[in-house]
């Protein structure tokens, strides 16, 4: 195809959630029960999610941000501590470090997968480093054995940001059971959703107890049951906690989504495989490398534009796609390029050259379970046509 369509022939959103009858029935059942906040649906959701990822504990919270915050708080991270954070991530990964008074130390990315660079991770470690926070970019797990070995060698804890990575696996083991704590997101555009929500998983009893307590104002364990028939009105405040609990209405959606997670994954794989095949021979469009020892959740489908071979930049490319009715996004503007990190911590673009360079190239294309083959072909045709029309 040598030219782009002259008008919008189809409207394709960047993402569309798939909400089924089980989710709707679960919400109605919850509303009818009269128990709207954290209760039996949350407990059922936590139990089933823990089983799904092979973890001993799962604590449902109102966002992945909350889960990350609780994980670091359980480790007593605070002023004087440093946490290694990939620069190629969303704001939440590093901001929770700042909220605790610690310092996020940003790390460059691998040019192929855009996951954290293992060599830069090692280069950025200091005597103040306490935690490594790998992010499974786009749903593809990081090289967790190397990260675990690095952490063990230097006495560090590993807290995984798995906001993109359910269900995903590293060397056959589910993400969610590998490290001290793993934090998932159920935001509206994630691989499964509760609208807003998150989950912290861990095999460590102390971490689970602390996170559960701090997720609800630091109240004693008995506080969770104080409004049930068997519960007691009495509770004690044991620590200055937060208001991070997930309500039953959201958990009801989550249970239905969890039961469909494998079907959702298969549909995402279908979409990803078609994209990869379509762009395989292009000299203008590239997809991310996929490590052979991992199973991606395929939260995102990210392409890289060969900008030296194109007469337009990434922003213009996105405009062309939007004009064709195709929703897109960019994941992400690296943290070190944002004003907060430039002004407070003194980062410069050249400090993380790989992330700075790849940022100018990347575009996230639509990928969601209900995406039809016709929609896929429409997106692919337009991407290839725009590239061909603007090839130097």
TORGU-702502 format. One record per atom (N, C-alpha, C): residue in one letter; x, y, z. Coordinates in pm, whole numbers, plus 32768, in hexadecimal, padded with zeros to 4 digits. Layout:
# residues N
AXYZ
...
//
This chain:
# residues 392
X80567F898000
X800080008000
X8059807B8000
X803F80D97FA8
X809C81497F97
X806781CC7FCC
X7FE981D07FF2
X7FB2824C8028
X7F4F822D8096
X7F3B828D80EF
X7EE18277815F
X7E5282918136
X7DF18255817E
X7D65826E815F
X7D468303816B
X7CEE83338114
X7CCF83C38112
X7C6683EA8178
X7C22838781B3
X7BBC83A88216
X7BB68337827D
X7B71835382EB
X7B6382ED8352
X7B0282818322
X7B3482088317
X7AE1819982EE
X7AB481458365
X7AFC815183D3
X7AE080FE8447
X7B10814984C2
X7ACD81368532
X7AF8817485AF
X7B228107860F
X7BA281068633
X7BD8809D8688
X7C1580DE8704
X7BDF80C5877A
X7C17810087F3
X7C9D80C38815
X7CEA810A8863
X7D6980D18891
X7D50805588E5
X7CE780598935
X7CC67FE58988
X7C317FE489A4
X7BFA7F6C89AF
X7B6F7F5B89D8
X7B697EE48A37
X7B367EFC8AAF
X7B297E908B12
X7ABC7E2F8AE8
X7AD27DB08B09
X7A6E7D488AF0
X7A2C7D258B74
X79AF7D508B84
X79647D388BFF
X78F37CD68BDF
X78F17C658C25
X78917BFB8C08
X781F7BF58C6C
X77CA7B928C57
X77537B838CAB
X77787B638D3C
X77E37B148D4F
X780A7AF28DD8
X782D7B6E8E29
X78747BCC8DEB
X78967C478E31
X78187C968E55
X77BC7CA18DF5
X77417CED8E0E
X76EB7CAA8E79
X76E17C278E72
X76947BDE8ED8
X76D67BED8F61
X775B7BE88F63
X77A17BF58FE2
X778C7C7C9023
X778C7CE68FD1
X77737D6C9007
X76E57D76903D
X76837D448FF2
X75F87D4A9020
X75E67CF990A0
X76257C8690A7
X761E7C349120
X76597C7E9197
X76C87CC29180
X77097D0F91EB
X76B17D839217
X76777DCA91B9
X761F7E3991DC
X75A77E07922D
X75717D969205
X74FD7D5F924C
X75217D2E92D7
X759F7D0692E9
X75C97CD1936B
X75D27D3D93D6
X75E37DBA93AA
X75F27E279409
X76817E3A9438
X76DB7DE2940F
X77687DED9437
X77B57E2693C1
X77D37EA793C6
X780F7EEA9355
X78A57EFE9363
X78D47F1093DD
X79637F2593F1
X79AA7E9F9400
X7A237E9D9432
X7A727E229438
X7A2D7DB8948C
X7A137D46944E
X79CC7CDB9493
X79E37C569451
X797A7C059446
X798B7B7B9414
X79BB7B729384
X79947BCE932D
X79C37BCA92A3
X7A597BE5929C
X7A897C4292ED
X7B187C5E92F1
X7B657BE39320
X7B337BA19388
X7B787B2A93BA
X7B7D7ABD9350
X7B0E7AAA9308
X7B0C7A45929F
X7B6C7A6A922E
X7B6E7AE9920A
X7BC67B1A91A0
X7C587B0591C7
X7C7B7B289242
X7D057B169271
X7D2D7A82926C
X7CD57A2B929B
X7CF3799C929E
X7D0A79669212
X7CB2798791B5
X7CBE7952912E
X7D35798E90E4
X7D537A0D90FD
X7DC57A4A90B9
X7E487A0F90ED
X7E5179FA9170
X7ECA79BB91A8
X7EE07932916A
X7E7478E6915B
X7E7F7861911D
X7EAB786D908B
X7E7978D29046
X7E9878E28FB8
X7F2C78FD8F9F
X7F6E79448FFB
X7FFB79658FE8
X80587910903F
X801F78B7908E
X8071786090E0
X80B078A29158
X806D7909918D
X80A179519202
X805579279280
X8096793492F1
X805779119370
X7FF0797A9399
X800E79F8937E
X7FB67A6693A7
X7F977AC29332
X7F1F7AF89331
X7EFA7B6292D4
X7EA67BC89321
X7ECD7C479317
X7E887CB3935D
X7E4E7D1192F4
X7DCB7D1892EB
X7D887D6D9289
X7D877DFD92BA
X7DAC7E599261
X7DB17EE89281
X7D757F38920F
X7D6F7FBB9220
X7D28800C91BE
X7D7C80399147
X7DFA80119141
X7E4E803090CC
X7ED37FE790D9
X7F177FD89069
X7F9F7FA3906D
X7FFC800390B6
X7FDE808490AB
X802D80E990F4
X802980CC9189
X7FB180AF91BC
X7FA2808E9249
X7FF18011926D
X7FED7FAD9215
X80367F31922E
X80CC7F4B9236
X81007F9A91DA
X818F7FBC91DB
X81B48007925B
X816080659281
X817780B492FA
X817C80589374
X811B7FFD937E
X81157FA393F0
X818D7F4593F4
X81B87F16937F
X822A7EBB9379
X82A87EFF93AE
X82C07F7A9382
X83377FC393B0
X832B7FE89443
X82B2800F946D
X829D803494FA
X82B87FBD9554
X82937F469527
X82A87ECE9578
X833D7EB1958C
X838F7EE99534
X84217ED9953F
X84637F4C9589
X84127FA795BE
X8445801B9608
X849C807595B2
X847C807E9532
X84C680D794D9
X84A7816894FF
X850F81BA9509
X84FB82449533
X8572829D9512
X857C83109552
X85E7836E9535
X8671832D9540
X86C6834C94DE
X874D831594DA
X875882969488
X86E582589467
X86E681DF9417
X86D882009382
X870C81A7932E
X86FC81B4929E
X86B781379267
X8663814E9202
X861B80E191C0
X863780EB912B
X8664807D90EE
X8681807B9060
X85FF80699012
X85E080CA8FBA
X856180CE8F71
X857D80E28EDC
X854280938E84
X855480AB8DF5
X851E81358DCE
X856481798D77
X853181F98D47
X84BE81E78CE6
X84B981738CA2
X844F81578C42
X83D881198C8C
X838B816F8CCE
X831881418D1C
X82BA81B58D33
X824881968D71
X81E781FC8D94
X821182418E16
X81D482B38E30
X81F683068EA3
X81F482BA8F27
X8194825E8F36
X817D821E8FB7
X81F681D58FEE
X824381948F98
X82B281408FC6
X8315818E901A
X833382068FF0
X839582579039
X835582B290A1
X82DA82DE9089
X82A0833F90E6
X828983049171
X826E8282917A
X825C824691FE
X82DD8249924D
X834E82419209
X83D0824C924B
X83DE82D89288
X83B8833D923B
X83C183C7926A
X836383DE92DF
X82EA83A692D8
X828983B89345
X82BF838493CA
X8315831F93C5
X834F82E6943F
X83CD832E946B
X83F583949421
X846A83E29445
X84EC83AA9412
X84E5833F93C4
X855E8302938C
X857A833E9303
X85E6831192C5
X861183479244
X860382E091D6
X85B582FC916D
X85B382A290FA
X862E82B990A3
X867682509089
X86EB82579031
X86C382188FAC
X86BC826A8F45
X8687823D8EC6
X86EE81EE8E75
X86BC81888E2F
X8712812A8DE7
X86E581238D55
X874481208CFA
X8728811A8C6A
X86E980948C45
X86BC808B8BC7
X867680128B9A
X86C97FC48B35
X86A37F468B24
X86DC7EF28ABC
X86A47F1F8A36
X86F37F2E89CE
X86C17F638950
X86627F078906
X86687E858924
X86137E2788DD
X858B7E13891A
X85877DFF899E
X85097DE289E3
X84CE7E5C8A29
X85207EC18A42
X85007F398A91
X84EC7F198B25
X85097E9D8B4E
X85127E7F8BDC
X85937EBA8C14
X85A27EB38C96
X86137EF48CD8
X86987EB98CA8
X86FB7F118C96
X87817EE78C6E
X87C97EAC8CE6
X87F37E2F8CDA
X88397DEE8D49
X88C07E2E8D64
X89037E588CFA
X89877E968D0D
X89797F1E8D51
X89147F6C8D2A
X89037FEF8D6B
X88CF7FDF8DF9
X88837F758E11
X88567F588E99
X88CE7F468EF4
X892D7EF88EC7
X89A57EE18F17
X89F67F618F28
X89FB7FB28EBF
X8A49802E8EC5
X8A0D80948F25
X898B808F8F39
X894680F48F8A
X893E80CE901E
X896080549041
X8958802B90CD
X89C180739121
X8998809C9199
X89F480D991FA
X89E180969281
X8A2C80C492E2
X8A1D808F936A
X899580B093A5
X89508113936B
X88CC813B939D
X885980EE935E
X8877809F92F7
X880D805792B1
X87D27FEB930B
X874D7FE99312
X87087F859365
X86AC7F2A9314
X86767F5C92A5
X86107F11925B
X86277F2091C5
X860C7EB5917C
X86067EB890EA
X85747EA990C3
X85437F01906B
X84B77EFC9040
X84AF7EE88FA9
X84BD7E6D8F79
X84AE7E558EE9
X841E7E688EBC
X840E7E9C8E44
X838B7EAE8E06
X83847E528D8D
X831C7E018D85
X830C7DA58D14
X82C97DF18CA2
X831A7E358C55
X82EA7E938BF1
X82947E4D8B87
X821E7E848B70
X81BF7E558B0B
X81877DCB8B29
X81AD7D928B9C
X817F7D0D8BC1
X81E77CA18BB4
X825F7CC48B7E
X82CA7C638B6E
X83237C628BEB
X832B7BF18C30
X837C7BEC8CAA
X840F7C0E8C93
X84487C4F8CF6
X84D87C6B8CF6
X85267BE98D0B
X85A87BF18CFE
X85FE7B7F8D19
X860D7B718DB1
X85AD7B2B8DEC
X85A17B2C8E7E
X860F7ADC8EC3
X86467A768E84
X86B27A2C8EC5
X872B7A858ED8
X874F7AD08E70
X87C17B2C8E7A
X87A57B988EE2
X872B7BCA8EE7
X87097C308F49
X870C7BF78FD6
X86D97B7E8FE8
X86DD7B3E906B
X876D7B259098
X87C07AF7903B
X884D7AE0905E
X88937B629086
X88767BCC903C
X88B07C4F905A
X88837C7E90E5
X88017C6E9101
X87CB7C989183
X88087C4791F4
X88127BC491E2
X884B7B6E924A
X88DE7B929264
X89277BAE91FA
X89B57BCE9208
X89CB7C4B925D
X896D7CA99254
X89807D299298
X891E7D3E930C
X88D57CD89333
X887B7CE193A5
X88057D3D938D
X87CE7D3A9315
X875E7D9292F0
X86DB7D4492EA
X866D7D8B92FB
X85E97D5092E9
X85B97D6C925A
X85647D149226
X852A7D2691A2
X84937D3891B2
X84617DA99180
X83D17DC5917B
X83AE7DD890E8
X835E7D7E90B1
X833E7D839023
X82C57DDD9007
X82D57E368FA7
X82647E818F72
X822E7E308EFD
X81C47DE58F18
X81877D8D8EB4
X81027DC68E85
X80F97E4B8E7D
X807D7E8B8E52
X80527E5D8DC8
X80B47E338D75
X80967E068CEC
X80907D6E8CE0
X80AE7D268D4A
X80DC7C9C8D3A
X80847C318D79
X80017C3C8D68
X7FAB7BCC8D8D
X7F567BA38D16
X7F527B228CF4
X7FAB7AB88D26
X80277AAE8CCF
X80997AA78D10
X81197A998CCB
X816E7A388D1B
X81D77A048CDA
X822B79A18D1E
X82BC79B28CF6
X831479918D53
X83A479918D3A
X83D679028D4F
X840C78C78CE5
X843D783D8CE9
X83D577DE8D25
X835877F38CFD
X82EC779A8D25
X82AD77B98DAC
X82E3781A8DF5
X82AC783D8E78
X826178C18E6E
X81E978C38EA4
X819379388E98
X81D179B28EDA
X81C87A238E96
X81EA7AA28ED6
X81877AB88F48
X81BE7AD38FBF
X816B7AE09036
X819A7A8790A6
X81F77A2D9086
X822979CF90EB
X82C079C990F1
X83047A2490AA
X83967A1B909D
X83E37A699105
X83AB7ADA9132
X83F77B399184
X83B27B529209
X83F17BA6925B
X83B57BC792DC
X83287BFC92CB
X83147C57926A
X828F7C8F9252
X82807CAD91BF
X82077C99918C
X81E67CB79102
X81657D069101
X81607D7090AE
X80F17DCD90B1
X80AD7DD49028
X802B7DB79026
X7FDD7DB18FAA
X7F7B7E258FA3
X7F567E478F28
X7EF27EB18F10
X7E767E778ECD
X7E027EA78EFA
X7D837E858EBB
X7D3D7F028E88
X7D8D7F638E5D
X7D567FDD8E23
X7D057FB98DA6
X7CB680188D77
X7C557FFD8D0D
X7C917FC38C8F
X7D0E7FE68C6E
X7D487FB98BEF
X7DA97F448BFE
X7DAB7F068C74
X7E097E998C8A
X7DD27E148C56
X7E247DAA8C60
X7DFF7D288C28
X7D857CEC8C6D
X7D6B7D118CE8
X7CEC7CFA8D2B
X7CD27D738D82
X7C547D908D9C
X7C367E0F8DDF
X7BD07E008E4F
X7BD97E5B8EAE
X7B6F7E708F10
X7B407F018F07
X7B627F458E9B
X7B487FD48E8B
X7BBF80218EC1
X7BCE80208F41
X7C45804D8F89
X7C667FDE8FEC
X7CE57FBF8FFD
X7D067F57905E
X7D917F209049
X7DBD7ED290A9
X7E407E9490A1
X7E4A7E209103
X7EBC7DDB90FF
X7ED37D689156
X7F667D5F9178
X7F837D4191F5
X800B7D259222
X80117C919242
X806F7C499207
X80827BBC9228
X810A7BA79268
X81107B4792C3
X818D7B299309
X81837A9E9347
X81F67A61935B
X81FD79E293A5
X822D79F99433
X82447A769456
X827C7A9994D9
X820C7AC49538
X81FE7A7E95A7
X81917A9A9606
X819A7B27963F
X82127B529664
X82217BD596A2
X81FD7C459641
X82277C3895C4
X82067C9C955F
X81707CA2954A
X81307C2F9543
X809E7C2B952F
X80557C6995A5
X807E7C49961E
X803B7C7F9695
X80497D16969A
X80C07D47967F
X80D77DD79683
X80877E1F9616
X80897DE9959D
X80417E28952E
X7FAC7E289548
X7F767DBD957B
X7EE77DB79596
X7EBF7E1C9601
X7F0F7E229668
X7EF27E8196D4
X7EFA7F1096A2
X7F647F319659
X7F787FBB962E
X7F187FE495BE
X7EDA7F82957D
X7E7B7FA39513
X7DF87FDA9549
X7DE17FCB95CB
X7D657FFD9609
X7D868044968C
X7DC780B7967F
X7DDE811296F0
X7E3680DB975F
X7E7A806C9748
X7ECD803397B2
X7E7D7FF59822
X7E017FCD9801
X7DAC7F929868
X7DD57F019882
X7DB57ED398F9
X7DD47E4A991F
X7D877DE898C8
X7DB57D6D98C4
X7D7C7D07986D
X7CE47CFA987E
X7CB67D0398FA
X7C277CF39915
X7BCF7D5B98D2
X7C0B7DCB98A8
X7BBE7E36986B
X7B7A7E0997EA
X7BB37DAA97A5
X7B7A7D7C9725
X7AF27D3A9739
X7ADB7D0397AF
X7A5E7CB997C5
X79FE7D019823
X7A1A7D7E9842
X79CE7DBC98AD
X793C7DD9988B
X79177DD89809
X788D7DF397E4
X78407D7497BF
X787C7CFF97D0
X78367C8497B4
X77EE7C559832
X77957BF39822
X77497BC09895
X77A47B8598FF
X78167B4C98D2
X78727B0D992F
X78DF7B6C995F
X78DE7BE39928
X794A7C419945
X79367C8D99C7
X799B7CDA99E8
X79977D2D9A60
X79A57DBE9A38
X79667E159A84
X79737EA59A6A
X79FF7ED69A8C
X7A487E879ADC
X7AC67EB89B12
X7B387EAA9AAD
X7B8A7F129AA2
X7C037F0B9A51
X7C6C7F649A90
X7CE77F4F9A68
X7D567FA19A96
X7DA47FD69A1F
X7DD480529A2B
X7E2B808D99C4
X7EBA806A99E9
X7EFB80209993
X7F817FF099B0
X7FED803A9963
X7FC6808598FB
X802680CF98AA
X7FD981379859
X801C81A3982E
X7FD8820997DD
X7FCC81D9974C
X7F5E8194972D
X7F4F815496AB
X7F0C81AC9643
X7ED9816B95DD
X7EA181B09569
X7E15817B954C
X7DD081BB94EE
X7D4A818E94C5
X7D578151943A
X7D8380D49436
X7DA6809493B8
X7D4F801A9399
X7CEC7FFD93EB
X7CA07F8293D7
X7C4A7F859358
X7C367F0F931E
X7BE27EFF92A7
X7B537EDF92D3
X7AED7F1D9297
X7A627EFD92BC
X7A317E7D927A
X79C97E4292B3
X79917DC6927D
X79577DD791F0
X79227E4C91D2
X78EC7E63914C
X795A7E4F90E3
X79CF7E8890FE
X7A407E7790A2
X7A717DE7909F
X7A757DA69113
X7AA27D1B911A
X7A457CBF90CD
X79C57CDE90CB
X79657C8D907F
X79867C928FEA
X79AC7D078FB9
X79D97D138F2E
X7A5A7CC28F1C
X7AB47CD08F7B
X7B347C8C8F72
X7B277BF48F6B
X7ACA7BBA8FB6
X7AB87B2A8FB3
X7A8E7AFB8F28
X7A2F7B438EEC
X7A057B1F8E65
X7A757B2D8E00
X7AC37B978E0E
X7B347BAD8DB4
X7B9F7B408DC7
X7BB77B1B8E42
X7C1B7AB58E60
X7BF67A318E1E
X7B767A128E1E
X7B4879948DE2
X7B5679958D49
X7B657A0C8D0F
X7B757A188C7F
X7C067A378C56
X7C5F7A3C8CB7
X7CE77A6C8C9D
X7D307A198C34
X7D2079978C36
X7D6479438BD4
X7D2C795B8B48
X7CA8796C8B3D
X7C6C798B8ABB
X7C9D7A128A88
X7CA27A748AE3
X7CD57AF98ABC
X7D637AEE8A87
X7DB67A9E8ACC
X7E427A908AA4
X7E4D7A528A18
X7DFE79ED89FF
X7E0379AE897C
X7DDE7A0F890C
X7D7D7A668925
X7D557AC988C1
X7DC17B3388AE
X7E027B598919
X7E717BB9890D
X7EE47B7B88C0
X7EFF7AFC88D9
X7F687AB8888E
X7F477AB487F9
X7EC87A9D87DA
X7E9F7A9E874D
X7EBF7B24870D
X7E9C7B8F8750
X7EB57C15871B
X7F4B7C2E870D
X7F967C0D8776
X80277C268774
X806B7BD88705
X80457B5B86F3
X80837B09868B
X806A7B438601
X7FF27B7985EB
X7FD47BB28567
X80257C318550
X802F7C8685B5
X80807CFF85A8
X81127CDB8588
X814A7C7F85D5
X81D77C5B85C5
X81F07C238539
X81967BCF850D
X81A27B968487
X819A7C01841B
X813D7C5F842C
X81277CC783C7
X819D7D2583B9
X81E37D3E8426
X82517D9F8423
X82DA7D5C8417
X82DD7CD88411
X835C7C8F8416
X83BC7CB683A7
X83897CD08330
X83DF7CEC82BE
X83EE7D8282A2
X83B17DD582F5
X83B87E6582DF
X843E7E9D830C
X84747EF882BD
X84EF7F3D82E4
X84CF7FC28328
X844D7FE18333
X84228060836C
X83E0805183F4
X83AB7FDA840F
X83627FBE848B
X839F7F4584CE
X83B97F4F854F
X83F17EDF8599
X839B7EC58615
X83987E488643
X83567E2786C1
X83C17E078728
X83997E0087A6
X83F97DE68811
X84297D56880D
X84A37D408839
X84D87CB88845
X848B7C6D88B2
X84797BEC889D
X84387B978900
X849A7B2F8932
X84B07B2D89B5
X850D7ACD89EF
X84D27A4089E5
X852379DC89C4
X84EE795589AF
X84C3790E8A2E
X84F1793B8AA2
X84D378F48B1E
X846479348B70
X8413798B8B30
X83A579CB8B77
X832479BE8B26
X82B579CC8B6D
X823179D38B2F
X81F67A5A8B51
X81E47AAE8AEB
X81B37B358B00
X811C7B378B16
X80EE7B9A8B62
X805F7BB28B72
X80277C048AFE
X80807C3D8AAC
X80597C8E8A37
X7FF77CFC8A5D
X801A7D448AC7
X7FCA7DBA8AEA
X7FD47E258A7F
X804B7E398A48
X80627E9F89E1
X809E7E618965
X80807E9D88F2
X80C47E7C8875
X810C7EFA8849
X818E7EFC885C
X81DF7F738842
X82317F5F87C4
X822B7FC18769
X82817FBF86F3
X82E9802D8700
X8357801B86B8
X83C0808186B0
X83CB80AE861E
X83C88130860B
X83D381688584
X8467817B8562
X848B815784E8
X8512817084B5
X851682018484
X8527825C84E1
X851A82EB84C1
X857D831D8458
X85FB82F08456
X8655832083EC
X862382FF835F
X85CF82998354
X859C827282D0
X851582B282B1
X84E28304830D
X8460834482FB
X846F83DB82F3
X8414841A82AC
X841584AC829F
X83BB84F08305
X837884A1835C
X832684D983C8
X835784A1844E
X833684EA84B8
X835E84BA853B
X82ED8469857B
X8305843A85F6
X82A383E7863B
X821E842F8650
X822284AD8678
X81A784F78691
X815385028613
X8193851D85A3
X814A85278524
X8112849F84FA
X815C84358517
X812E83AE84F9
X80AF83908546
X80AD83B685C5
X803783A0861A
X7FC083F085E7
X7FD7846C85BE
X7F6B84BD8587
X7F2D8478850F
X7F81844084B7
X7F5083FA8440
X7EF883838468
X7F23833884CB
X7ED482C684FA
X7E5082F48537
X7E56835F8584
X7DDC839385C1
X7D7983C58558
X7DAE840184EE
X7D5884308481
X7D1283BB843C
X7D5183468442
X7D1582CD8408
X7CB68289846A
X7CA182C584DF
X7C45828E8541
X7C828227859D
X7D07822585A8
X7D4D81C185F7
X7D8382008677
X7D5881CD86E9
X7D8981FD8769
X7E1581CB8786
X7E69822087BD
X7EF381FB87DC
X7F1A82368863
X7F9082108890
X7FC9824E8908
X806182428900
X80A582798963
X8137826C896D
X8158824189FB
X81A081D28A08
X81C7819C8A8B
X826081898A8F
X82A581E28ACD
X827C825A8B14
X82DD82CA8AF2
X82BE83458B1D
X832883A88B26
X837F837D8B9B
X83FE83598B85
X845283298BF4
X8453838D8C67
X845783588CE0
X844D83AD8D56
X84B9841A8D59
X853183FA8D2B
X859E845B8D38
X858C84D48CDC
X852A84CE8C81
X850E853F8C29
X84A1859B8C61
X846085728CCC
X83F685C48D08
X843186328D62
X83EA86A28D6E
X841E87128DC0
X844186EB8E4F
X83EE86978E8F
X840A86718F19
X849586378F28
X84B985DC8ECF
X853985958EDD
X85AD85E78EA7
X8591863E8E48
X85FA86988E16
X861C87028E80
X85B4873A8EBD
X85C987AB8F18
X85EF877F8FA6
X85AF87168FD9
X85CC86ED9062
X86498696906B
X865C863F9007
X86C985DD9010
X873985F78FAB
X872786578F52
X879186808EF8
X87AB86258E81
X874985D38E5D
X875D857A8DEB
X875F85C78D68
X87B085968D09
X87B985CF8C83
X879C85618C1D
X876F85858BA6
X8750851F8B41
X87C384BE8B29
X883D84F18B29
X88B0849C8B0B
X88D3843B8B7C
X8895844D8BF1
X88AF83F18C5F
X887C83648C42
X8812835B8BF3
X87DA82DA8BCB
X87C282DD8B34
X882D82CE8AE7
X882582E48A57
X87CA82858A0C
X87C182078A39
X876C81A889F1
X86D981CF89FE
X86AD81EA8A78
X862282118A8D
X860382968A4A
X865F82F58A51
X864B83778A11
X86398369897B
X86888311893E
X867F82FF88AE
X860482B28883
X85E6824488C8
X857681F0889F
X84F0823588B8
X84EC828D8918
X847282D88934
X843E831E88B7
X849783528866
X846E839B87ED
X8434833F8783
X844982BB8791
X8423825B872A
X83A2820F8747
X837C820387C4
X831781A087EA
X828781D287DC
X8232817787B1
X81A1818D87A9
X815D810D87DA
X80F8811C882F
X80A880AA885C
X802B80A08807
X8016802B87CB
X7FA480148773
X7F337FCF87BE
X7EB97FD4878A
X7E497F9187CD
X7E607EFB87DB
X7E437EC68850
X7E417E368867
X7DE27E1B88DB
X7D7A7DCE88BF
X7D197DAA8927
X7CD17D2B88FA
X7C9A7CDE8959
X7C657C5A8938
X7BF87C5888CE
X7BA37CBD88CA
X7B347CBD886A
X7B587CFA87E4
X7BD87D1987D0
X7C037D538752
X7BF17CEC86E2
X7BAC7D138677
X7B8F7CB6860B
X7C037CAF85A8
X7C037C468559
X7C697C3A84F1
X7C607CB08490
X7BE77CDD8472
X7BD47D4F8419
X7C147DCD8453
X7C007DE284D4
X7C3D7E568515
X7CD47E4C8515
X7D087DD58530
X7D997DC0852E
X7DD37DE384A6
X7D957DB0843D
X7DC77DCA83B7
X7DC07E5D8393
X7D587EA083C3
X7D4A7F2F83A9
X7DBD7F7D83E9
X7DDC7F5C8466
X7E4B7F9F84AA
X7ECE7F828461
X7EE77F058443
X7F627EDD8400
X7F707F238379
X7F047F23832B
X7F097F6382A7
X7F2B7FF782B2
X7EF1803A8314
X7F0B80C98324
X7F9780E58354
X7FC9809483B1
X805380A783E0
X80B58097836C
X80A4802D8320
X80FF801682AF
X80EF807F8242
X807380AC822C
X805B811081C4
X8098819781E8
X808881C08265
X80C182408292
X8159823B8287
X819381CB82B3
X822581BD82AA
X825481C28218
X820D817A81C2
X823581768134
X8229820080F3
X81BE82478113
X81A782CC80D7
X8212832F8100
X8249831C8178
X82AA837E81AC
X8337834581B5
X835082DE8167
X83D782A88162
X843283088116
X84A8831D814B
X85078378810A
X8539833B8086
//
